[in-house]
Amino acid sequence: MTDFERKVYRIIFNMSRFGKNPSMEQLKRKTGKDEQSIRAAVKNLMRQRTLSWDKKKEKWKV
């Protein structure tokens, strides 16, 4: 896991603990990166099975 992936993971983890899903705008603001970089990091985390999306609850499983 790269530093950027770890940063995205921690943001999603911390926000999901309080029942919130971070929006793309929030992730852009907190990371300072563009949408393409964030999407690539999230896809990689999902490939590694570190993150998953629960379709029924519409929340991240961390």
C-alpha angles and dihedrals in degrees: 000000000000124000091255092050089049090051093051090046092052092049092051092043095050095045094045090054087068094045097259130123113212114236123226089254091055091049091049091051095045097044101033090223133118127259094257093057092047093049091049091051093048092048090051092049089051091049089053088050091237091121130030134175119235104213095193096052094029091226138117118261107215 
